[in-house]
Amino acid sequence: MSMSQRTDAAPSPAITGSAAKAASVGASSSPPLVALEEVWKSFGRVCAVDGVSLALQRGEILALVGPNGAGKTTLLRLIIGMLRPDAGRVLYALDGVGSERPDPTRLGYLPEERGLYMDVPVRRVLHYFAALRGMPRSLAGDEADRWLERLGLGDRAGEEVRSLSKGNQQKVQFITAILHRPTLAVLDEPFAGLDPLNQDFFIELVRELREGGTTVLFSAHQMQLVERMADRVALIRDGRLADEGTLAQLQAAWGGGLTLHEIYVRTMGRPAVENEEVAG
């Protein structure tokens, strides 16, 4: 479904996006790590992000979920500073000081598209991305080897990236995002290409990152995995924040022990189908 299409969705019965945001922000005594204030972004005639306000709290794992074309990737790119909003603003407190520009050395980003140099050995790729984030070469080498061993790729460090399977390439791309120990890790579809065992392992790794002080923002379509990994969920529909909250808050809003998948379906509704003339 394109970003310009709409869905016939039932409104959330109790927790609206703003109400859930107020509740979650109120529960924290510290300012948000990142705050979006009425952010808009369009590409030509398509409004990809439509007045979104959202706060990311320090030390949490926040998931963005929504249909294809809902605006999730655009939101992530706005947050890391790859895109600038047409209206509204994004505020950062990555180092405890408010700013409208993120410090790239404190950010880690795993894009949905493969962003690796395929004809370069794995270890050299990791050293390159670490250097871009200001990590000393000696420390980058030690950390790269440690992470490669941890993810079962220690014996593939000297091979070109193209020789790896899609799942192993995804592991390498994950390492590039977190090797420099970022304050905020932004992961766009991190489970892509991973088998169930590696999905479980990945959830453990992300929880470890949080325990080590990294805040994590990610997007995903696998609702069962989101349930297990996220502290809070933001549901994005047609470029807007349809709802947000913890799973318990969302379940309470819908009045029952619904799964996140069921809440997602009820929030997003059935995709609109354009009228088409059938030949013959």
Backbone hydrogen bonds, N-H to C=O, Kabsch-Sander energy under -0.5 kcal/mol:
donor,donor_aa,acceptor,acceptor_aa,energy
5,Q,2,S,-1.0
8,D,270,R,-1.6
9,A,7,T,-1.3
10,A,266,R,-1.1
16,T,14,A,-0.8
20,A,16,T,-2.7
21,K,17,G,-2.2
22,A,18,S,-2.4
23,A,19,A,-2.1
24,S,20,A,-2.6
25,V,21,K,-2.9
26,G,22,A,-2.4
27,A,23,A,-1.1
28,S,25,V,-1.4
33,L,56,L,-2.2
34,V,56,L,-1.5
35,A,91,L,-2.4
36,L,54,L,-3.3
37,E,89,R,-2.8
38,E,36,L,-0.6
39,V,52,V,-2.7
40,W,87,A,-2.2
41,K,49,V,-2.3
43,F,46,V,-2.9
46,V,43,F,-2.0
47,C,45,R,-0.6
48,A,41,K,-1.6
48,A,46,V,-0.9
49,V,41,K,-2.2
50,D,239,G,-3.4
51,G,39,V,-0.7
51,G,49,V,-0.7
52,V,39,V,-2.1
54,L,36,L,-1.3
56,L,34,V,-3.2
57,Q,55,A,-0.6
60,E,57,Q,-1.5
62,L,60,E,-0.6
62,L,216,V,-2.7
63,A,232,R,-2.5
64,L,218,F,-2.9
65,V,63,A,-0.5
65,V,234,A,-2.5
70,A,67,P,-1.9
75,L,71,G,-2.2
76,L,72,K,-2.4
77,R,73,T,-2.4
78,L,74,T,-2.0
79,I,75,L,-2.2
80,I,76,L,-1.9
81,G,78,L,-0.6
82,M,77,R,-1.6
83,L,77,R,-1.7
86,D,40,W,-2.4
87,A,40,W,-1.1
89,R,37,E,-1.6
91,L,35,A,-2.9
92,Y,99,S,-3.4
93,A,33,L,-2.7
96,G,93,A,-1.2
99,S,92,Y,-1.8
106,R,103,D,-2.1
107,L,104,P,-1.0
108,G,184,L,-2.1
110,L,186,V,-2.8
118,M,116,L,-0.8
120,V,117,Y,-1.4
122,V,159,E,-2.4
123,R,157,A,-2.7
125,V,121,P,-2.0
126,L,122,V,-2.1
127,H,123,R,-2.3
128,Y,124,R,-2.3
129,F,125,V,-2.3
130,A,126,L,-2.2
131,A,127,H,-2.2
132,L,128,Y,-1.8
133,R,129,F,-1.0
133,R,130,A,-0.5
134,G,131,A,-1.8
135,M,130,A,-2.4
140,A,136,P,-2.7
141,G,137,R,-2.3
142,D,138,S,-1.7
143,E,139,L,-2.6
144,A,140,A,-2.7
145,D,141,G,-2.2
146,R,142,D,-2.1
147,W,143,E,-2.6
148,L,144,A,-2.5
149,E,145,D,-2.2
150,R,146,R,-2.2
151,L,147,W,-2.1
152,G,149,E,-1.5
153,L,148,L,-3.7
154,G,148,L,-0.7
156,R,153,L,-1.9
157,A,154,G,-0.9
159,E,156,R,-1.6
161,V,120,V,-1.8
162,R,118,M,-2.4
163,S,160,E,-1.6
164,L,161,V,-2.0
169,Q,165,S,-2.5
170,Q,166,K,-2.0
171,K,167,G,-1.5
172,V,168,N,-2.1
173,Q,169,Q,-2.5
174,F,170,Q,-2.2
175,I,171,K,-2.2
176,T,172,V,-2.1
177,A,173,Q,-1.1
177,A,174,F,-0.6
178,I,174,F,-1.1
178,I,175,I,-0.7
179,L,175,I,-2.1
181,R,178,I,-1.9
183,T,106,R,-1.2
184,L,106,R,-2.2
185,A,215,T,-2.9
186,V,108,G,-3.4
186,V,184,L,-0.5
187,L,185,A,-0.6
187,L,217,L,-2.9
188,D,110,L,-3.0
188,D,186,V,-0.6
189,E,187,L,-0.7
189,E,219,S,-1.1
192,A,189,E,-1.4
194,L,191,F,-2.1
199,Q,195,D,-2.3
200,D,196,P,-2.1
201,F,197,L,-2.1
202,F,198,N,-2.5
203,I,199,Q,-2.0
204,E,200,D,-1.7
205,L,201,F,-2.1
206,V,202,F,-2.5
207,R,203,I,-2.1
208,E,204,E,-2.0
209,L,205,L,-2.2
210,R,206,V,-2.2
211,E,207,R,-2.3
212,G,208,E,-1.6
213,G,210,R,-1.8
214,T,209,L,-2.6
215,T,183,T,-2.8
216,V,60,E,-2.2
217,L,185,A,-2.7
218,F,62,L,-2.4
219,S,187,L,-2.0
220,A,64,L,-1.4
223,M,221,H,-1.2
226,V,222,Q,-2.2
227,E,223,M,-2.6
228,R,224,Q,-1.3
229,M,225,L,-1.7
230,A,226,V,-2.8
231,D,61,I,-2.7
232,R,61,I,-1.6
233,V,245,G,-2.7
234,A,63,A,-3.1
235,L,233,V,-0.5
235,L,243,D,-2.9
236,I,65,V,-3.2
236,I,234,A,-0.6
237,R,240,R,-2.5
239,G,70,A,-2.0
240,R,237,R,-2.0
242,A,235,L,-2.4
242,A,240,R,-1.0
243,D,235,L,-1.2
245,G,233,V,-1.8
250,L,246,T,-2.5
251,Q,247,L,-2.8
252,A,248,A,-2.4
253,A,249,Q,-2.0
254,W,250,L,-1.5
255,G,251,Q,-0.7
255,G,252,A,-0.5
256,G,251,Q,-1.3
258,L,256,G,-1.5
263,I,259,T,-2.3
264,Y,260,L,-3.0
265,V,261,H,-2.4
266,R,262,E,-2.1
267,T,263,I,-2.4
268,M,264,Y,-2.9
269,G,265,V,-2.3
270,R,8,D,-1.2
272,A,6,R,-1.1
274,E,272,A,-0.5
279,A,277,E,-0.7
